[in-house]
Protein backbone atom coordinates (compact mmCIF):
# COMPACT_ATOMS: atom_id res chain seq x y z
CA UNK A 1 0.00 0.00 0.00
CA UNK A 2 1.26 3.45 -0.83
CA UNK A 3 0.93 6.35 1.58
CA UNK A 4 -1.69 8.97 0.78
CA UNK A 5 -1.67 12.55 1.94
CA UNK A 6 -4.45 13.89 4.15
CA UNK A 7 -4.59 16.85 1.81
CA UNK A 8 -4.85 14.92 -1.44
CA UNK A 9 -8.53 14.50 -2.34
CA UNK A 10 -9.79 11.01 -3.00
CA UNK A 11 -12.17 10.90 -5.92
CA UNK A 12 -15.06 8.58 -5.19
CA UNK A 13 -18.28 8.21 -7.11
CA UNK A 14 -21.71 9.08 -5.74
CA UNK A 15 -22.48 5.36 -5.44
CA UNK A 16 -19.20 4.69 -3.63
CA UNK A 17 -20.11 7.49 -1.19
CA UNK A 18 -23.49 5.86 -0.59
CA UNK A 19 -21.86 2.47 0.02
CA UNK A 20 -19.30 4.07 2.34
CA UNK A 21 -22.04 5.71 4.41
CA UNK A 22 -23.93 2.43 4.72
CA UNK A 23 -20.74 0.57 5.74
CA UNK A 24 -20.31 3.30 8.37
CA UNK A 25 -23.87 2.53 9.57
CA UNK A 26 -22.76 -1.11 10.05
CA UNK A 27 -24.97 -2.49 7.30
CA UNK A 28 -24.03 -5.86 5.85
CA UNK A 29 -23.33 -6.41 2.17
CA UNK A 30 -26.80 -7.94 1.81
CA UNK A 31 -28.45 -4.95 3.54
CA UNK A 32 -26.51 -2.45 1.42
CA UNK A 33 -27.50 -4.30 -1.75
CA UNK A 34 -31.15 -4.24 -0.71
CA UNK A 35 -31.07 -0.56 0.29
CA UNK A 36 -29.44 0.55 -2.98
CA UNK A 37 -31.22 -1.97 -5.23
CA UNK A 38 -27.94 -3.43 -6.49
CA UNK A 39 -26.42 -6.92 -6.33
CA UNK A 40 -24.21 -8.13 -3.50
CA UNK A 41 -21.43 -8.52 -6.05
CA UNK A 42 -21.72 -4.86 -6.99
CA UNK A 43 -21.54 -3.85 -3.32
CA UNK A 44 -18.41 -5.99 -2.93
CA UNK A 45 -16.88 -4.29 -5.98
CA UNK A 46 -17.60 -0.82 -4.57
CA UNK A 47 -16.14 -1.87 -1.21
CA UNK A 48 -13.00 -3.23 -2.89
CA UNK A 49 -12.60 -0.01 -4.90
CA UNK A 50 -12.98 2.07 -1.73
CA UNK A 51 -10.32 0.00 0.04
CA UNK A 52 -7.95 0.64 -2.85
CA UNK A 53 -8.73 4.36 -3.08
CA UNK A 54 -8.33 4.88 0.68
CA UNK A 55 -5.27 2.59 0.75
CA UNK A 56 -6.73 0.31 3.44
CA UNK A 57 -6.74 -3.41 4.10
CA UNK A 58 -10.01 -3.65 6.03
CA UNK A 59 -13.41 -2.03 6.46
CA UNK A 60 -12.35 -0.78 9.89
CA UNK A 61 -9.35 1.00 8.38
CA UNK A 62 -11.59 2.37 5.64
CA UNK A 63 -13.99 3.88 8.17
CA UNK A 64 -11.16 5.34 10.26
CA UNK A 65 -9.66 7.06 7.21
CA UNK A 66 -13.05 8.17 5.91
CA UNK A 67 -13.78 9.87 9.26
CA UNK A 68 -10.34 11.52 9.39
CA UNK A 69 -10.75 12.83 5.85
CA UNK A 70 -14.34 14.01 6.31
CA UNK A 71 -16.11 11.55 4.00
CA UNK A 72 -18.36 10.43 6.88
CA UNK A 73 -19.01 12.05 10.24
CA UNK A 74 -19.88 10.77 13.68
PDB file with one MODEL, atoms N, CA, C and O in Angstrom:
MODEL        1
ATOM      1  N   UNK A   1       0.832  -1.173   0.000  1.00  0.00           N
ATOM      2  CA  UNK A   1       0.000   0.000   0.000  1.00  0.00           C
ATOM      3  C   UNK A   1       0.882   1.245   0.000  1.00  0.00           C
ATOM      4  O   UNK A   1       1.887   1.311   0.708  1.00  0.00           O
ATOM      5  N   UNK A   2       0.493   2.219  -0.799  1.00  0.00           N
ATOM      6  CA  UNK A   2       1.263   3.449  -0.831  1.00  0.00           C
ATOM      7  C   UNK A   2       0.620   4.479   0.085  1.00  0.00           C
ATOM      8  O   UNK A   2      -0.600   4.495   0.247  1.00  0.00           O
ATOM      9  N   UNK A   3       1.431   5.329   0.677  1.00  0.00           N
ATOM     10  CA  UNK A   3       0.930   6.354   1.581  1.00  0.00           C
ATOM     11  C   UNK A   3       0.171   7.425   0.799  1.00  0.00           C
ATOM     12  O   UNK A   3       0.572   7.821  -0.296  1.00  0.00           O
ATOM     13  N   UNK A   4      -0.936   7.885   1.390  1.00  0.00           N
ATOM     14  CA  UNK A   4      -1.691   8.968   0.776  1.00  0.00           C
ATOM     15  C   UNK A   4      -1.687  10.157   1.723  1.00  0.00           C
ATOM     16  O   UNK A   4      -1.677   9.995   2.944  1.00  0.00           O
ATOM     17  N   UNK A   5      -1.694  11.327   1.160  1.00  0.00           N
ATOM     18  CA  UNK A   5      -1.675  12.554   1.945  1.00  0.00           C
ATOM     19  C   UNK A   5      -3.080  12.881   2.435  1.00  0.00           C
ATOM     20  O   UNK A   5      -4.064  12.640   1.736  1.00  0.00           O
ATOM     21  N   UNK A   6      -3.160  13.429   3.634  1.00  0.00           N
ATOM     22  CA  UNK A   6      -4.452  13.886   4.153  1.00  0.00           C
ATOM     23  C   UNK A   6      -5.026  15.017   3.315  1.00  0.00           C
ATOM     24  O   UNK A   6      -6.231  15.270   3.340  1.00  0.00           O
ATOM     25  N   UNK A   7      -4.162  15.693   2.575  1.00  0.00           N
ATOM     26  CA  UNK A   7      -4.594  16.852   1.810  1.00  0.00           C
ATOM     27  C   UNK A   7      -4.939  16.515   0.363  1.00  0.00           C
ATOM     28  O   UNK A   7      -5.550  17.320  -0.340  1.00  0.00           O
ATOM     29  N   UNK A   8      -4.554  15.345  -0.066  1.00  0.00           N
ATOM     30  CA  UNK A   8      -4.848  14.925  -1.436  1.00  0.00           C
ATOM     31  C   UNK A   8      -6.273  14.381  -1.483  1.00  0.00           C
ATOM     32  O   UNK A   8      -6.581  13.407  -0.796  1.00  0.00           O
ATOM     33  N   UNK A   9      -7.153  14.998  -2.288  1.00  0.00           N
ATOM     34  CA  UNK A   9      -8.531  14.504  -2.342  1.00  0.00           C
ATOM     35  C   UNK A   9      -8.603  13.106  -2.959  1.00  0.00           C
ATOM     36  O   UNK A   9      -7.838  12.757  -3.857  1.00  0.00           O
ATOM     37  N   UNK A  10      -9.533  12.337  -2.453  1.00  0.00           N
ATOM     38  CA  UNK A  10      -9.786  11.009  -3.002  1.00  0.00           C
ATOM     39  C   UNK A  10     -11.082  11.113  -3.796  1.00  0.00           C
ATOM     40  O   UNK A  10     -12.132  11.458  -3.255  1.00  0.00           O
ATOM     41  N   UNK A  11     -10.992  10.814  -5.064  1.00  0.00           N
ATOM     42  CA  UNK A  11     -12.167  10.901  -5.918  1.00  0.00           C
ATOM     43  C   UNK A  11     -12.976   9.613  -5.825  1.00  0.00           C
ATOM     44  O   UNK A  11     -12.536   8.550  -6.263  1.00  0.00           O
ATOM     45  N   UNK A  12     -14.169   9.731  -5.245  1.00  0.00           N
ATOM     46  CA  UNK A  12     -15.065   8.584  -5.190  1.00  0.00           C
ATOM     47  C   UNK A  12     -16.378   8.965  -5.860  1.00  0.00           C
ATOM     48  O   UNK A  12     -16.782  10.128  -5.862  1.00  0.00           O
ATOM     49  N   UNK A  13     -17.023   7.973  -6.421  1.00  0.00           N
ATOM     50  CA  UNK A  13     -18.284   8.209  -7.113  1.00  0.00           C
ATOM     51  C   UNK A  13     -19.414   8.401  -6.100  1.00  0.00           C
ATOM     52  O   UNK A  13     -19.267   8.104  -4.914  1.00  0.00           O
ATOM     53  N   UNK A  14     -20.530   8.899  -6.593  1.00  0.00           N
ATOM     54  CA  UNK A  14     -21.713   9.077  -5.745  1.00  0.00           C
ATOM     55  C   UNK A  14     -22.115   7.732  -5.135  1.00  0.00           C
ATOM     56  O   UNK A  14     -22.450   7.661  -3.952  1.00  0.00           O
ATOM     57  N   UNK A  15     -22.082   6.687  -5.925  1.00  0.00           N
ATOM     58  CA  UNK A  15     -22.479   5.361  -5.441  1.00  0.00           C
ATOM     59  C   UNK A  15     -21.488   4.850  -4.404  1.00  0.00           C
ATOM     60  O   UNK A  15     -21.891   4.246  -3.410  1.00  0.00           O
ATOM     61  N   UNK A  16     -20.191   5.086  -4.622  1.00  0.00           N
ATOM     62  CA  UNK A  16     -19.195   4.689  -3.629  1.00  0.00           C
ATOM     63  C   UNK A  16     -19.427   5.438  -2.315  1.00  0.00           C
ATOM     64  O   UNK A  16     -19.270   4.862  -1.238  1.00  0.00           O
ATOM     65  N   UNK A  17     -19.795   6.705  -2.397  1.00  0.00           N
ATOM     66  CA  UNK A  17     -20.106   7.486  -1.188  1.00  0.00           C
ATOM     67  C   UNK A  17     -21.293   6.879  -0.456  1.00  0.00           C
ATOM     68  O   UNK A  17     -21.282   6.776   0.771  1.00  0.00           O
ATOM     69  N   UNK A  18     -22.315   6.478  -1.201  1.00  0.00           N
ATOM     70  CA  UNK A  18     -23.490   5.856  -0.587  1.00  0.00           C
ATOM     71  C   UNK A  18     -23.109   4.547   0.104  1.00  0.00           C
ATOM     72  O   UNK A  18     -23.543   4.282   1.225  1.00  0.00           O
ATOM     73  N   UNK A  19     -22.309   3.742  -0.560  1.00  0.00           N
ATOM     74  CA  UNK A  19     -21.859   2.472   0.023  1.00  0.00           C
ATOM     75  C   UNK A  19     -21.029   2.748   1.272  1.00  0.00           C
ATOM     76  O   UNK A  19     -21.204   2.082   2.293  1.00  0.00           O
ATOM     77  N   UNK A  20     -20.139   3.712   1.200  1.00  0.00           N
ATOM     78  CA  UNK A  20     -19.299   4.074   2.344  1.00  0.00           C
ATOM     79  C   UNK A  20     -20.157   4.470   3.543  1.00  0.00           C
ATOM     80  O   UNK A  20     -19.891   4.031   4.662  1.00  0.00           O
ATOM     81  N   UNK A  21     -21.166   5.282   3.327  1.00  0.00           N
ATOM     82  CA  UNK A  21     -22.041   5.713   4.411  1.00  0.00           C
ATOM     83  C   UNK A  21     -22.796   4.534   5.023  1.00  0.00           C
ATOM     84  O   UNK A  21     -22.997   4.490   6.237  1.00  0.00           O
ATOM     85  N   UNK A  22     -23.209   3.591   4.198  1.00  0.00           N
ATOM     86  CA  UNK A  22     -23.926   2.425   4.718  1.00  0.00           C
ATOM     87  C   UNK A  22     -22.985   1.468   5.455  1.00  0.00           C
ATOM     88  O   UNK A  22     -23.387   0.849   6.440  1.00  0.00           O
ATOM     89  N   UNK A  23     -21.750   1.340   4.994  1.00  0.00           N
ATOM     90  CA  UNK A  23     -20.745   0.574   5.738  1.00  0.00           C
ATOM     91  C   UNK A  23     -20.558   1.220   7.103  1.00  0.00           C
ATOM     92  O   UNK A  23     -20.495   0.524   8.116  1.00  0.00           O
ATOM     93  N   UNK A  24     -20.469   2.542   7.134  1.00  0.00           N
ATOM     94  CA  UNK A  24     -20.313   3.299   8.368  1.00  0.00           C
ATOM     95  C   UNK A  24     -21.488   3.040   9.322  1.00  0.00           C
ATOM     96  O   UNK A  24     -21.313   3.040  10.540  1.00  0.00           O
ATOM     97  N   UNK A  25     -22.670   2.821   8.770  1.00  0.00           N
ATOM     98  CA  UNK A  25     -23.866   2.535   9.570  1.00  0.00           C
ATOM     99  C   UNK A  25     -23.960   1.059   9.956  1.00  0.00           C
ATOM    100  O   UNK A  25     -24.979   0.612  10.481  1.00  0.00           O
ATOM    101  N   UNK A  26     -22.887   0.305   9.691  1.00  0.00           N
ATOM    102  CA  UNK A  26     -22.765  -1.107  10.053  1.00  0.00           C
ATOM    103  C   UNK A  26     -23.732  -2.025   9.298  1.00  0.00           C
ATOM    104  O   UNK A  26     -24.107  -3.084   9.801  1.00  0.00           O
ATOM    105  N   UNK A  27     -24.130  -1.616   8.099  1.00  0.00           N
ATOM    106  CA  UNK A  27     -24.974  -2.491   7.296  1.00  0.00           C
ATOM    107  C   UNK A  27     -24.123  -3.581   6.654  1.00  0.00           C
ATOM    108  O   UNK A  27     -22.968  -3.353   6.294  1.00  0.00           O
ATOM    109  N   UNK A  28     -24.700  -4.753   6.518  1.00  0.00           N
ATOM    110  CA  UNK A  28     -24.026  -5.865   5.853  1.00  0.00           C
ATOM    111  C   UNK A  28     -24.084  -5.665   4.344  1.00  0.00           C
ATOM    112  O   UNK A  28     -24.812  -4.810   3.842  1.00  0.00           O
ATOM    113  N   UNK A  29     -23.309  -6.463   3.641  1.00  0.00           N
ATOM    114  CA  UNK A  29     -23.333  -6.406   2.172  1.00  0.00           C
ATOM    115  C   UNK A  29     -24.750  -6.640   1.662  1.00  0.00           C
ATOM    116  O   UNK A  29     -25.213  -5.938   0.762  1.00  0.00           O
ATOM    117  N   UNK A  30     -25.434  -7.617   2.231  1.00  0.00           N
ATOM    118  CA  UNK A  30     -26.797  -7.937   1.806  1.00  0.00           C
ATOM    119  C   UNK A  30     -27.739  -6.751   2.065  1.00  0.00           C
ATOM    120  O   UNK A  30     -28.575  -6.432   1.220  1.00  0.00           O
ATOM    121  N   UNK A  31     -27.608  -6.104   3.218  1.00  0.00           N
ATOM    122  CA  UNK A  31     -28.449  -4.955   3.535  1.00  0.00           C
ATOM    123  C   UNK A  31     -28.166  -3.779   2.607  1.00  0.00           C
ATOM    124  O   UNK A  31     -29.088  -3.102   2.151  1.00  0.00           O
ATOM    125  N   UNK A  32     -26.884  -3.541   2.329  1.00  0.00           N
ATOM    126  CA  UNK A  32     -26.513  -2.452   1.420  1.00  0.00           C
ATOM    127  C   UNK A  32     -27.097  -2.713   0.036  1.00  0.00           C
ATOM    128  O   UNK A  32     -27.652  -1.810  -0.591  1.00  0.00           O
ATOM    129  N   UNK A  33     -26.971  -3.938  -0.432  1.00  0.00           N
ATOM    130  CA  UNK A  33     -27.504  -4.298  -1.750  1.00  0.00           C
ATOM    131  C   UNK A  33     -29.011  -4.044  -1.806  1.00  0.00           C
ATOM    132  O   UNK A  33     -29.521  -3.503  -2.788  1.00  0.00           O
ATOM    133  N   UNK A  34     -29.706  -4.434  -0.762  1.00  0.00           N
ATOM    134  CA  UNK A  34     -31.154  -4.242  -0.713  1.00  0.00           C
ATOM    135  C   UNK A  34     -31.510  -2.754  -0.660  1.00  0.00           C
ATOM    136  O   UNK A  34     -32.424  -2.313  -1.357  1.00  0.00           O
ATOM    137  N   UNK A  35     -30.809  -1.992   0.148  1.00  0.00           N
ATOM    138  CA  UNK A  35     -31.068  -0.561   0.293  1.00  0.00           C
ATOM    139  C   UNK A  35     -30.863   0.184  -1.021  1.00  0.00           C
ATOM    140  O   UNK A  35     -31.651   1.061  -1.375  1.00  0.00           O
ATOM    141  N   UNK A  36     -29.792  -0.173  -1.747  1.00  0.00           N
ATOM    142  CA  UNK A  36     -29.440   0.548  -2.975  1.00  0.00           C
ATOM    143  C   UNK A  36     -29.977  -0.112  -4.247  1.00  0.00           C
ATOM    144  O   UNK A  36     -29.768   0.390  -5.352  1.00  0.00           O
ATOM    145  N   UNK A  37     -30.670  -1.240  -4.078  1.00  0.00           N
ATOM    146  CA  UNK A  37     -31.218  -1.968  -5.230  1.00  0.00           C
ATOM    147  C   UNK A  37     -30.132  -2.375  -6.218  1.00  0.00           C
ATOM    148  O   UNK A  37     -30.273  -2.208  -7.430  1.00  0.00           O
ATOM    149  N   UNK A  38     -29.036  -2.918  -5.666  1.00  0.00           N
ATOM    150  CA  UNK A  38     -27.941  -3.433  -6.486  1.00  0.00           C
ATOM    151  C   UNK A  38     -27.592  -4.825  -5.988  1.00  0.00           C
ATOM    152  O   UNK A  38     -28.053  -5.230  -4.920  1.00  0.00           O
ATOM    153  N   UNK A  39     -26.788  -5.562  -6.740  1.00  0.00           N
ATOM    154  CA  UNK A  39     -26.420  -6.916  -6.334  1.00  0.00           C
ATOM    155  C   UNK A  39     -25.351  -6.896  -5.250  1.00  0.00           C
ATOM    156  O   UNK A  39     -24.633  -5.909  -5.085  1.00  0.00           O
ATOM    157  N   UNK A  40     -25.255  -8.004  -4.512  1.00  0.00           N
ATOM    158  CA  UNK A  40     -24.212  -8.129  -3.495  1.00  0.00           C
ATOM    159  C   UNK A  40     -22.831  -8.037  -4.138  1.00  0.00           C
ATOM    160  O   UNK A  40     -21.904  -7.476  -3.554  1.00  0.00           O
ATOM    161  N   UNK A  41     -22.701  -8.583  -5.328  1.00  0.00           N
ATOM    162  CA  UNK A  41     -21.431  -8.524  -6.052  1.00  0.00           C
ATOM    163  C   UNK A  41     -21.032  -7.082  -6.352  1.00  0.00           C
ATOM    164  O   UNK A  41     -19.857  -6.728  -6.254  1.00  0.00           O
ATOM    165  N   UNK A  42     -21.993  -6.264  -6.711  1.00  0.00           N
ATOM    166  CA  UNK A  42     -21.718  -4.856  -6.990  1.00  0.00           C
ATOM    167  C   UNK A  42     -21.292  -4.129  -5.722  1.00  0.00           C
ATOM    168  O   UNK A  42     -20.387  -3.295  -5.755  1.00  0.00           O
ATOM    169  N   UNK A  43     -21.942  -4.443  -4.605  1.00  0.00           N
ATOM    170  CA  UNK A  43     -21.543  -3.855  -3.318  1.00  0.00           C
ATOM    171  C   UNK A  43     -20.103  -4.236  -3.009  1.00  0.00           C
ATOM    172  O   UNK A  43     -19.306  -3.388  -2.607  1.00  0.00           O
ATOM    173  N   UNK A  44     -19.767  -5.511  -3.195  1.00  0.00           N
ATOM    174  CA  UNK A  44     -18.409  -5.986  -2.927  1.00  0.00           C
ATOM    175  C   UNK A  44     -17.390  -5.280  -3.824  1.00  0.00           C
ATOM    176  O   UNK A  44     -16.278  -4.984  -3.389  1.00  0.00           O
ATOM    177  N   UNK A  45     -17.767  -5.014  -5.065  1.00  0.00           N
ATOM    178  CA  UNK A  45     -16.878  -4.288  -5.983  1.00  0.00           C
ATOM    179  C   UNK A  45     -16.656  -2.858  -5.502  1.00  0.00           C
ATOM    180  O   UNK A  45     -15.527  -2.368  -5.499  1.00  0.00           O
ATOM    181  N   UNK A  46     -17.742  -2.187  -5.093  1.00  0.00           N
ATOM    182  CA  UNK A  46     -17.604  -0.822  -4.574  1.00  0.00           C
ATOM    183  C   UNK A  46     -16.732  -0.813  -3.316  1.00  0.00           C
ATOM    184  O   UNK A  46     -15.888   0.069  -3.154  1.00  0.00           O
ATOM    185  N   UNK A  47     -16.931  -1.785  -2.430  1.00  0.00           N
ATOM    186  CA  UNK A  47     -16.138  -1.866  -1.205  1.00  0.00           C
ATOM    187  C   UNK A  47     -14.662  -2.072  -1.543  1.00  0.00           C
ATOM    188  O   UNK A  47     -13.793  -1.424  -0.959  1.00  0.00           O
ATOM    189  N   UNK A  48     -14.384  -2.963  -2.476  1.00  0.00           N
ATOM    190  CA  UNK A  48     -12.998  -3.230  -2.891  1.00  0.00           C
ATOM    191  C   UNK A  48     -12.364  -1.969  -3.489  1.00  0.00           C
ATOM    192  O   UNK A  48     -11.207  -1.660  -3.204  1.00  0.00           O
ATOM    193  N   UNK A  49     -13.118  -1.248  -4.312  1.00  0.00           N
ATOM    194  CA  UNK A  49     -12.600  -0.009  -4.900  1.00  0.00           C
ATOM    195  C   UNK A  49     -12.323   1.043  -3.824  1.00  0.00           C
ATOM    196  O   UNK A  49     -11.326   1.761  -3.900  1.00  0.00           O
ATOM    197  N   UNK A  50     -13.194   1.134  -2.831  1.00  0.00           N
ATOM    198  CA  UNK A  50     -12.979   2.074  -1.732  1.00  0.00           C
ATOM    199  C   UNK A  50     -11.728   1.719  -0.939  1.00  0.00           C
ATOM    200  O   UNK A  50     -10.959   2.604  -0.562  1.00  0.00           O
ATOM    201  N   UNK A  51     -11.520   0.436  -0.684  1.00  0.00           N
ATOM    202  CA  UNK A  51     -10.325   0.002   0.042  1.00  0.00           C
ATOM    203  C   UNK A  51      -9.062   0.396  -0.713  1.00  0.00           C
ATOM    204  O   UNK A  51      -8.077   0.822  -0.111  1.00  0.00           O
ATOM    205  N   UNK A  52      -9.098   0.254  -2.022  1.00  0.00           N
ATOM    206  CA  UNK A  52      -7.949   0.640  -2.849  1.00  0.00           C
ATOM    207  C   UNK A  52      -7.760   2.156  -2.808  1.00  0.00           C
ATOM    208  O   UNK A  52      -6.650   2.638  -2.585  1.00  0.00           O
ATOM    209  N   UNK A  53      -8.830   2.900  -3.021  1.00  0.00           N
ATOM    210  CA  UNK A  53      -8.734   4.361  -3.076  1.00  0.00           C
ATOM    211  C   UNK A  53      -8.283   4.964  -1.750  1.00  0.00           C
ATOM    212  O   UNK A  53      -7.548   5.951  -1.733  1.00  0.00           O
ATOM    213  N   UNK A  54      -8.722   4.372  -0.636  1.00  0.00           N
ATOM    214  CA  UNK A  54      -8.333   4.878   0.685  1.00  0.00           C
ATOM    215  C   UNK A  54      -7.072   4.195   1.208  1.00  0.00           C
ATOM    216  O   UNK A  54      -6.611   4.485   2.311  1.00  0.00           O
ATOM    217  N   UNK A  55      -6.514   3.278   0.401  1.00  0.00           N
ATOM    218  CA  UNK A  55      -5.272   2.592   0.750  1.00  0.00           C
ATOM    219  C   UNK A  55      -5.391   1.861   2.082  1.00  0.00           C
ATOM    220  O   UNK A  55      -4.561   2.029   2.975  1.00  0.00           O
ATOM    221  N   UNK A  56      -6.445   1.041   2.202  1.00  0.00           N
ATOM    222  CA  UNK A  56      -6.729   0.311   3.436  1.00  0.00           C
ATOM    223  C   UNK A  56      -6.817  -1.181   3.163  1.00  0.00           C
ATOM    224  O   UNK A  56      -7.039  -1.612   2.031  1.00  0.00           O
ATOM    225  N   UNK A  57      -6.638  -1.959   4.222  1.00  0.00           N
ATOM    226  CA  UNK A  57      -6.740  -3.409   4.096  1.00  0.00           C
ATOM    227  C   UNK A  57      -7.990  -3.989   4.715  1.00  0.00           C
ATOM    228  O   UNK A  57      -8.235  -5.191   4.610  1.00  0.00           O
ATOM    229  N   UNK A  58      -8.800  -3.136   5.372  1.00  0.00           N
ATOM    230  CA  UNK A  58     -10.010  -3.648   6.028  1.00  0.00           C
ATOM    231  C   UNK A  58     -11.077  -2.561   6.070  1.00  0.00           C
ATOM    232  O   UNK A  58     -10.799  -1.380   5.864  1.00  0.00           O
ATOM    233  N   UNK A  59     -12.304  -2.993   6.344  1.00  0.00           N
ATOM    234  CA  UNK A  59     -13.406  -2.030   6.458  1.00  0.00           C
ATOM    235  C   UNK A  59     -13.205  -1.108   7.658  1.00  0.00           C
ATOM    236  O   UNK A  59     -13.589   0.061   7.610  1.00  0.00           O
ATOM    237  N   UNK A  60     -12.612  -1.617   8.720  1.00  0.00           N
ATOM    238  CA  UNK A  60     -12.350  -0.777   9.893  1.00  0.00           C
ATOM    239  C   UNK A  60     -11.376   0.339   9.526  1.00  0.00           C
ATOM    240  O   UNK A  60     -11.601   1.500   9.868  1.00  0.00           O
ATOM    241  N   UNK A  61     -10.299  -0.010   8.832  1.00  0.00           N
ATOM    242  CA  UNK A  61      -9.349   1.001   8.376  1.00  0.00           C
ATOM    243  C   UNK A  61     -10.000   1.993   7.438  1.00  0.00           C
ATOM    244  O   UNK A  61      -9.716   3.189   7.498  1.00  0.00           O
ATOM    245  N   UNK A  62     -10.869   1.507   6.575  1.00  0.00           N
ATOM    246  CA  UNK A  62     -11.592   2.374   5.643  1.00  0.00           C
ATOM    247  C   UNK A  62     -12.409   3.408   6.401  1.00  0.00           C
ATOM    248  O   UNK A  62     -12.362   4.594   6.076  1.00  0.00           O
ATOM    249  N   UNK A  63     -13.152   2.974   7.400  1.00  0.00           N
ATOM    250  CA  UNK A  63     -13.990   3.885   8.173  1.00  0.00           C
ATOM    251  C   UNK A  63     -13.130   4.893   8.935  1.00  0.00           C
ATOM    252  O   UNK A  63     -13.451   6.081   8.973  1.00  0.00           O
ATOM    253  N   UNK A  64     -12.045   4.423   9.537  1.00  0.00           N
ATOM    254  CA  UNK A  64     -11.156   5.342  10.262  1.00  0.00           C
ATOM    255  C   UNK A  64     -10.636   6.441   9.339  1.00  0.00           C
ATOM    256  O   UNK A  64     -10.642   7.618   9.703  1.00  0.00           O
ATOM    257  N   UNK A  65     -10.191   6.059   8.155  1.00  0.00           N
ATOM    258  CA  UNK A  65      -9.655   7.056   7.214  1.00  0.00           C
ATOM    259  C   UNK A  65     -10.758   7.948   6.657  1.00  0.00           C
ATOM    260  O   UNK A  65     -10.545   9.140   6.437  1.00  0.00           O
ATOM    261  N   UNK A  66     -11.929   7.374   6.429  1.00  0.00           N
ATOM    262  CA  UNK A  66     -13.049   8.170   5.914  1.00  0.00           C
ATOM    263  C   UNK A  66     -13.473   9.232   6.925  1.00  0.00           C
ATOM    264  O   UNK A  66     -13.819  10.350   6.543  1.00  0.00           O
ATOM    265  N   UNK A  67     -13.447   8.889   8.214  1.00  0.00           N
ATOM    266  CA  UNK A  67     -13.776   9.865   9.255  1.00  0.00           C
ATOM    267  C   UNK A  67     -12.714  10.958   9.295  1.00  0.00           C
ATOM    268  O   UNK A  67     -13.037  12.145   9.299  1.00  0.00           O
ATOM    269  N   UNK A  68     -11.441  10.551   9.326  1.00  0.00           N
ATOM    270  CA  UNK A  68     -10.340  11.525   9.390  1.00  0.00           C
ATOM    271  C   UNK A  68     -10.370  12.506   8.228  1.00  0.00           C
ATOM    272  O   UNK A  68     -10.034  13.680   8.381  1.00  0.00           O
ATOM    273  N   UNK A  69     -10.779  12.007   7.061  1.00  0.00           N
ATOM    274  CA  UNK A  69     -10.753  12.834   5.852  1.00  0.00           C
ATOM    275  C   UNK A  69     -12.078  13.533   5.569  1.00  0.00           C
ATOM    276  O   UNK A  69     -12.200  14.267   4.588  1.00  0.00           O
ATOM    277  N   UNK A  70     -13.078  13.304   6.434  1.00  0.00           N
ATOM    278  CA  UNK A  70     -14.344  14.012   6.314  1.00  0.00           C
ATOM    279  C   UNK A  70     -15.349  13.426   5.335  1.00  0.00           C
ATOM    280  O   UNK A  70     -16.294  14.109   4.940  1.00  0.00           O
ATOM    281  N   UNK A  71     -15.160  12.172   4.936  1.00  0.00           N
ATOM    282  CA  UNK A  71     -16.108  11.551   4.002  1.00  0.00           C
ATOM    283  C   UNK A  71     -17.349  11.039   4.725  1.00  0.00           C
ATOM    284  O   UNK A  71     -18.405  10.893   4.109  1.00  0.00           O
ATOM    285  N   UNK A  72     -17.236  10.766   6.022  1.00  0.00           N
ATOM    286  CA  UNK A  72     -18.357  10.428   6.884  1.00  0.00           C
ATOM    287  C   UNK A  72     -18.107  11.138   8.217  1.00  0.00           C
ATOM    288  O   UNK A  72     -16.969  11.453   8.564  1.00  0.00           O
ATOM    289  N   UNK A  73     -19.185  11.381   8.950  1.00  0.00           N
ATOM    290  CA  UNK A  73     -19.008  12.046  10.243  1.00  0.00           C
ATOM    291  C   UNK A  73     -19.767  11.291  11.326  1.00  0.00           C
ATOM    292  O   UNK A  73     -20.751  10.599  11.065  1.00  0.00           O
ATOM    293  N   UNK A  74     -19.283  11.448  12.527  1.00  0.00           N
ATOM    294  CA  UNK A  74     -19.883  10.766  13.681  1.00  0.00           C
ATOM    295  C   UNK A  74     -21.208  11.387  14.052  1.00  0.00           C
ATOM    296  O   UNK A  74     -21.856  10.941  15.000  1.00  0.00           O
TER     297      UNK A  74
ENDMDL
END
